[in-house]
């Protein structure tokens, strides 16, 4: 098929997060302003400087059959659960080919992870040391591969147009969705299952992040530890889970009578070229990504009414993002309802762009912006309309929303959506 510039829409959503085991319960948790952060139990976490995390509300081992789960890293388990929900929500009743509404060669899978199968890698190394070489699982390599979640989702739905795994740290999930949009727009696929997943709640990653001074050490009050924009913010809280959407060309969706949540307008991309871990303090790179989005789509700042911010609760990162928004959007920023949902879910690293895309899509669909919790003292330098404590209604008519995701290495990804 020759290259096109087809309209892309969202026809299915799925999630499993610290707030719920599916997209509906996750959305209910967001609307209620509920924190998913908990103390970490067990001896192996006892000596860590950080002993809190946003663990999954529903353990994937309680959802997947044991023979399947034991062959999948936890990150792939989350991805498969979210993808199955999104696939069914989109109206497909079987894998491509079995369901005649989609041909395998016209279906793709793009599922990202920032770290991949780190729990498998670390646990199997312990097995090697403690029990010997013969006890190492033969499934270890397929389980630890960063492309494992995308591959397993691809196998689940019989995706043959391409299976891909962008890796750009905490921007990975958003970049996966942007890549999927391009697969459809260029004519390579009609439908793509896309999103992000992460499962890295393990002593080693936590110790490493903590020693970087990147994580909150508010062990005594876990549910208030993630506090974007608050003057007392002291770092992010690690979360786990997955968010997945089914993207589809508008004509393909119409031909099969699919419901449509919203249109995906496109993506904006840039790199800071500043530091491997620290954000560029002026927001220059973020502003460039947002400007790239505006230049490459028909989106006007005046129609943007909601923004799901990256807002990890780090002192520098939160301010750099707000500075960039003001630089590009000017006075239009004043009417945009900004939500920092990591205040409730924690930071899912490579999965963040996936679940925050689901949240952004649902915000447009229900015309409600989720709250940002735990802001007791708003930073005076946060020059923006932050939705605090309770949801905020969004206007009627044609409206648009943005989802921001940024990652270590200076990766910046901005996604935009419009109501239908």
C-alpha positions as CSV (number, residue, x, y, z in Angstrom):
1,X,0.0,0.0,0.0
2,X,1.4,3.4,-0.9
3,X,2.1,5.9,1.9
4,X,-0.9,7.9,3.1
5,X,-1.7,10.3,5.8
6,X,-4.7,8.5,7.3
7,X,-6.6,9.7,10.4
8,X,-5.8,7.5,13.4
9,X,-8.3,6.8,16.2
10,X,-8.4,5.0,19.5
11,X,-10.9,2.1,19.5
12,X,-9.8,0.1,22.6
13,X,-8.1,0.7,26.0
14,X,-6.7,-1.6,28.6
15,X,-4.7,-1.1,31.8
16,X,-3.5,-2.8,35.0
17,X,-2.1,-0.4,37.5
18,X,-1.6,0.4,41.2
19,X,-5.2,1.7,41.2
20,X,-6.9,-1.3,39.6
21,X,-6.6,-4.4,37.5
22,X,-8.3,-2.9,34.5
23,X,-9.0,0.5,32.9
24,X,-12.4,1.0,34.6
25,X,-11.1,0.5,38.1
26,X,-8.0,2.6,37.3
27,X,-10.2,5.4,36.1
28,X,-12.4,5.2,39.2
29,X,-9.2,5.4,41.4
30,X,-8.0,8.5,39.5
31,X,-11.4,10.2,39.8
32,X,-11.5,9.4,43.5
33,X,-8.0,10.8,44.1
34,X,-6.8,7.5,45.6
35,X,-3.1,6.8,46.1
36,X,-1.8,3.4,45.1
37,X,1.5,3.8,47.1
38,X,2.1,1.3,49.8
39,X,4.9,0.1,52.2
40,X,7.1,-2.7,50.7
41,X,6.9,-5.7,52.9
42,X,9.6,-8.4,53.3
43,X,13.1,-8.8,54.5
44,X,14.8,-7.9,51.2
45,X,13.4,-4.4,51.3
46,X,14.0,-3.8,55.0
47,X,17.4,-2.1,54.8
48,X,16.7,0.0,51.7
49,X,16.6,3.8,52.0
50,X,13.3,3.7,50.1
51,X,10.7,1.2,51.4
52,X,7.6,2.3,49.5
53,X,6.2,1.7,46.0
54,X,3.0,1.7,43.9
55,X,2.6,-2.0,43.5
56,X,0.0,-3.4,41.2
57,X,-3.6,-3.5,42.6
58,X,-4.1,-7.0,41.1
59,X,-1.2,-9.4,40.9
60,X,-0.8,-10.7,37.4
61,X,-0.3,-14.2,38.8
62,X,-3.9,-14.1,40.0
63,X,-5.1,-13.4,36.4
64,X,-3.0,-15.4,34.1
65,X,-2.9,-19.2,34.0
66,X,0.2,-20.5,35.9
67,X,1.7,-22.4,33.0
68,X,1.6,-19.1,30.9
69,X,2.7,-16.8,33.7
70,X,5.8,-18.8,34.6
71,X,7.1,-18.3,31.0
72,X,6.7,-14.5,31.2
73,X,8.5,-11.8,33.0
74,X,6.3,-9.6,35.2
75,X,6.5,-6.8,32.7
76,X,5.2,-9.1,29.9
77,X,2.4,-10.4,32.2
78,X,1.2,-6.8,32.8
79,X,1.4,-6.0,29.0
80,X,-0.6,-9.1,28.1
81,X,-3.3,-8.4,30.6
82,X,-3.7,-4.8,29.4
83,X,-3.5,-5.8,25.7
84,X,-6.2,-8.5,26.2
85,X,-8.6,-5.9,27.7
86,X,-7.8,-3.3,25.0
87,X,-8.3,-5.9,22.2
88,X,-11.7,-7.0,23.6
89,X,-12.7,-3.4,24.2
90,X,-12.0,-2.6,20.5
91,X,-14.5,-5.3,19.6
92,X,-12.2,-8.1,18.4
93,X,-13.3,-11.6,19.3
94,X,-10.2,-13.5,18.3
95,X,-6.7,-13.1,17.0
96,X,-6.2,-11.6,13.6
97,X,-7.3,-14.1,10.9
98,X,-9.6,-15.9,13.2
99,X,-11.5,-12.6,13.6
100,X,-12.2,-11.7,10.0
101,X,-12.4,-8.0,10.9
102,X,-8.6,-7.7,10.8
103,X,-5.9,-9.5,8.6
104,X,-2.7,-10.5,10.4
105,X,-0.5,-8.7,7.8
106,X,-2.3,-5.5,8.6
107,X,-1.9,-5.7,12.4
108,X,1.1,-4.5,14.4
109,X,2.2,-4.6,18.0
110,X,4.3,-1.8,19.6
111,X,4.8,-2.3,23.4
112,X,7.6,-0.5,25.1
113,X,9.5,-1.0,28.4
114,X,12.2,1.2,29.8
115,X,14.0,-1.6,31.6
116,X,12.6,-4.9,30.3
117,X,12.8,-8.1,32.2
118,X,15.0,-6.9,35.1
119,X,13.3,-9.0,37.7
120,X,13.9,-12.1,35.7
121,X,17.5,-11.2,35.1
122,X,18.2,-10.5,38.8
123,X,16.2,-13.4,40.2
124,X,17.8,-15.9,37.8
125,X,21.2,-14.7,38.7
126,X,20.4,-15.4,42.3
127,X,19.3,-18.9,41.2
128,X,22.6,-19.4,39.4
129,X,24.6,-18.4,42.5
130,X,22.6,-20.2,45.0
131,X,21.3,-23.4,43.2
132,X,23.7,-23.8,40.3
133,X,23.6,-23.7,36.5
134,X,21.1,-26.5,35.9
135,X,18.4,-24.7,37.9
136,X,18.5,-21.6,35.7
137,X,15.2,-21.4,33.8
138,X,15.4,-22.2,30.0
139,X,12.9,-19.4,29.6
140,X,15.3,-16.7,31.0
141,X,16.4,-15.1,27.8
142,X,12.9,-14.7,26.2
143,X,11.7,-13.4,29.5
144,X,14.4,-10.8,30.1
145,X,14.4,-9.4,26.5
146,X,13.0,-5.8,26.5
147,X,11.0,-6.8,23.4
148,X,9.5,-9.7,25.2
149,X,6.2,-7.9,26.1
150,X,5.7,-6.7,22.5
151,X,6.5,-10.1,21.1
152,X,4.1,-11.9,23.4
153,X,1.3,-9.4,22.7
154,X,2.1,-9.8,19.0
155,X,1.8,-13.6,19.4
156,X,-1.4,-13.2,21.3
157,X,-3.2,-11.2,18.5
158,X,-1.2,-12.7,15.5
159,X,0.4,-9.3,14.5
160,X,2.4,-9.7,11.3
161,X,2.8,-6.1,10.1
162,X,5.6,-5.6,12.6
163,X,6.4,-6.0,16.3
164,X,8.5,-3.2,17.8
165,X,9.9,-2.0,21.1
166,X,11.1,1.6,21.4
167,X,13.3,2.0,24.5
168,X,13.7,5.6,25.6
169,X,13.6,5.3,29.4
170,X,10.5,6.9,30.9
171,X,9.3,8.2,27.5
172,X,9.2,4.6,26.1
173,X,5.5,4.0,26.4
174,X,4.6,7.3,24.7
175,X,7.1,6.8,21.9
176,X,5.6,3.3,21.3
177,X,2.2,5.0,20.7
178,X,3.7,7.6,18.4
179,X,5.5,4.9,16.5
180,X,2.2,3.0,16.1
181,X,0.5,6.1,14.8
182,X,3.2,6.3,12.1
183,X,2.7,2.7,11.2
184,X,-0.9,3.4,10.4
185,X,-0.4,6.8,8.7
186,X,2.2,5.4,6.3
187,X,0.0,2.5,5.3
188,X,2.0,-0.3,6.9
189,X,-0.9,-1.3,9.2
190,X,-4.6,-0.8,9.7
191,X,-4.6,-1.6,13.4
192,X,-1.8,-1.5,16.0
193,X,-1.8,-2.6,19.7
194,X,0.4,-0.1,21.4
195,X,1.5,1.0,24.9
196,X,4.0,0.6,27.7
197,X,4.7,-1.7,30.6
198,X,7.1,-1.9,33.5
199,X,7.9,-4.2,36.5
200,X,11.0,-3.1,38.3
201,X,10.0,-3.1,42.0
202,X,13.1,-5.0,43.1
203,X,15.8,-4.0,45.7
204,X,18.5,-3.3,43.1
205,X,16.7,-0.7,41.0
206,X,15.2,0.9,44.1
207,X,18.6,1.2,45.7
208,X,20.1,2.6,42.5
209,X,17.4,5.2,42.0
210,X,17.5,6.1,45.7
211,X,21.3,6.6,45.6
212,X,20.8,8.9,42.6
213,X,18.5,11.0,44.9
214,X,15.7,10.5,42.4
215,X,13.2,8.9,44.7
216,X,11.1,10.1,47.6
217,X,12.2,8.7,51.0
218,X,8.9,9.5,52.7
219,X,8.6,6.0,54.1
220,X,6.5,7.1,57.0
221,X,3.6,8.4,54.9
222,X,3.6,6.4,51.6
223,X,0.3,7.8,50.2
224,X,1.6,11.4,50.4
225,X,5.1,10.6,49.0
226,X,4.3,11.4,45.4
227,X,3.5,15.1,45.4
228,X,4.1,16.9,42.1
229,X,4.3,20.7,42.3
230,X,4.4,20.8,46.1
231,X,7.2,22.7,47.7
232,X,8.1,19.6,49.7
233,X,8.4,17.2,46.8
234,X,11.5,15.1,47.0
235,X,11.4,12.6,44.2
236,X,9.3,10.0,42.4
237,X,7.7,6.8,43.7
238,X,8.3,3.7,41.7
239,X,5.2,2.1,40.2
240,X,4.4,-1.0,38.1
241,X,1.8,-2.0,35.6
242,X,0.8,-1.4,31.9
243,X,-1.4,0.7,29.7
244,X,-2.3,-0.3,26.2
245,X,-4.5,1.2,23.5
246,X,-5.7,-0.2,20.2
247,X,-5.1,2.4,17.4
248,X,-6.8,2.1,14.1
249,X,-7.2,4.0,10.8
250,X,-10.5,5.9,10.9
251,X,-11.7,4.2,7.7
252,X,-10.9,0.7,9.0
253,X,-12.8,1.5,12.3
254,X,-15.8,2.9,10.4
255,X,-15.9,-0.1,8.0
256,X,-16.3,-2.5,10.9
257,X,-18.6,-0.2,12.9
258,X,-16.2,0.2,15.8
259,X,-16.7,2.6,18.6
260,X,-14.2,5.5,18.7
261,X,-12.9,7.1,21.9
262,X,-11.0,9.9,20.2
263,X,-8.6,10.9,17.4
264,X,-4.9,10.7,17.8
265,X,-3.5,13.9,16.3
266,X,0.2,13.0,16.4
267,X,3.4,13.3,18.3
268,X,6.2,15.8,18.9
269,X,9.7,14.6,19.5
270,X,13.0,16.1,20.7
271,X,16.1,15.5,22.7
272,X,17.7,17.7,25.4
273,X,21.3,16.9,24.7
274,X,22.0,18.1,28.2
275,X,22.6,15.3,30.7
276,X,22.1,11.5,31.0
277,X,19.7,11.9,34.0
278,X,19.0,15.5,34.9
279,X,16.3,17.5,33.0
280,X,17.4,20.6,31.1
281,X,16.3,23.3,33.6
282,X,14.9,25.8,31.2
283,X,12.6,23.3,29.5
284,X,14.2,24.0,26.1
285,X,14.0,20.4,24.9
286,X,10.4,19.9,26.1
287,X,9.4,23.1,24.4
288,X,11.0,21.9,21.2
289,X,8.9,18.7,21.3
290,X,5.7,20.6,21.9
291,X,6.5,23.0,19.1
292,X,7.3,20.0,16.9
293,X,3.8,18.7,17.7
294,X,2.1,22.0,16.8
295,X,4.1,22.3,13.6
296,X,3.3,18.8,12.4
297,X,-0.4,18.7,13.2
298,X,-3.4,21.1,12.8
299,X,-3.6,21.4,16.6
300,X,-4.1,24.9,17.9
301,X,-3.2,25.8,21.5
302,X,-6.6,27.4,21.9
303,X,-8.4,24.0,21.6
304,X,-6.2,22.3,24.2
305,X,-8.2,22.0,27.4
306,X,-6.4,19.2,29.3
307,X,-2.8,18.1,29.7
308,X,-1.6,14.9,31.5
309,X,1.8,16.1,32.7
310,X,5.0,14.1,33.2
311,X,5.1,15.6,36.7
312,X,7.2,13.0,38.5
313,X,7.5,15.0,41.7
314,X,11.2,15.9,41.3
315,X,12.3,19.4,42.2
316,X,13.8,20.3,38.8
317,X,11.7,18.2,36.5
318,X,8.3,19.6,37.5
319,X,9.4,23.2,37.0
320,X,11.2,22.6,33.7
321,X,8.0,21.1,32.3
322,X,5.8,24.1,33.4
323,X,8.4,26.5,32.0
324,X,8.3,24.8,28.6
325,X,4.5,24.8,28.5
326,X,4.4,28.5,29.2
327,X,7.1,29.2,26.6
328,X,5.2,27.5,23.8
329,X,1.5,27.9,24.8
330,X,1.7,31.4,26.2
331,X,-1.6,32.7,27.7
332,X,-3.4,29.6,26.3
333,X,-1.8,27.6,29.2
334,X,-4.1,29.4,31.6
335,X,-7.2,27.6,30.4
336,X,-5.6,24.1,30.3
337,X,-6.5,21.8,33.2
338,X,-3.2,20.0,34.1
339,X,-3.3,16.7,35.9
340,X,-0.3,15.0,37.5
341,X,-1.6,11.4,37.8
342,X,1.7,10.0,39.0
343,X,0.6,11.5,42.4
344,X,-1.7,8.5,42.5
345,X,-0.1,5.8,40.4
346,X,3.6,6.5,41.1
347,X,6.0,6.5,38.2
348,X,5.8,3.5,35.9
349,X,8.9,4.4,34.0
350,X,8.5,2.9,30.5
351,X,4.9,2.1,31.3
352,X,4.0,5.7,32.3
353,X,3.2,6.8,28.7
354,X,0.9,3.9,28.3
355,X,-1.2,4.3,31.4
356,X,-1.2,8.1,31.1
357,X,-2.4,7.8,27.5
358,X,-5.3,5.7,28.7
359,X,-6.0,8.4,31.3
360,X,-5.8,11.1,28.7
361,X,-8.2,9.3,26.4
362,X,-10.6,8.7,29.2
363,X,-10.4,12.3,30.3
364,X,-11.5,13.4,26.8
365,X,-14.1,10.6,26.6
366,X,-15.7,11.5,30.0
367,X,-14.8,15.2,29.8
368,X,-13.2,15.1,33.2
369,X,-9.6,15.9,34.2
370,X,-8.3,13.8,37.1
371,X,-7.0,15.5,40.2
372,X,-3.4,15.9,41.3
373,X,-3.3,14.9,45.0
374,X,-0.9,15.7,47.8
375,X,-0.4,19.4,46.9
376,X,-0.4,21.0,50.3
377,X,1.8,24.0,49.4
378,X,1.9,24.8,45.7
379,X,5.3,25.9,44.4
380,X,5.1,29.6,43.7
381,X,7.0,29.0,40.4
382,X,4.3,26.7,39.1
383,X,2.6,29.1,36.8
384,X,-0.2,27.0,35.5
385,X,-3.8,25.7,36.2
386,X,-3.1,22.5,38.2
387,X,-6.2,20.4,38.9
388,X,-6.0,19.8,42.7
389,X,-7.8,17.4,45.0
390,X,-11.0,16.9,42.9
391,X,-11.7,16.3,39.2
392,X,-12.4,19.2,36.9
393,X,-15.0,19.2,34.2
394,X,-13.9,19.8,30.7
395,X,-15.8,21.9,28.1
396,X,-18.3,20.6,25.6
397,X,-17.7,20.7,21.8
398,X,-14.5,19.8,20.0
399,X,-11.6,19.7,22.5
400,X,-8.0,18.4,22.6
401,X,-5.7,17.0,25.2
402,X,-1.9,16.4,25.5
403,X,0.1,13.7,27.2
404,X,3.7,14.5,28.1
405,X,6.4,11.9,28.7
406,X,10.2,12.5,29.2
407,X,13.0,10.1,30.0
408,X,16.6,9.8,31.2
409,X,18.9,10.5,28.3
410,X,16.9,13.7,27.5
411,X,14.1,12.0,25.5
412,X,10.9,14.1,25.1
413,X,7.7,12.8,23.6
414,X,4.4,14.7,23.4
415,X,1.2,13.1,22.2
416,X,-2.0,14.9,21.3
417,X,-5.6,13.7,21.1
418,X,-8.9,15.3,20.0
419,X,-12.5,14.4,20.9
420,X,-14.8,13.0,18.3
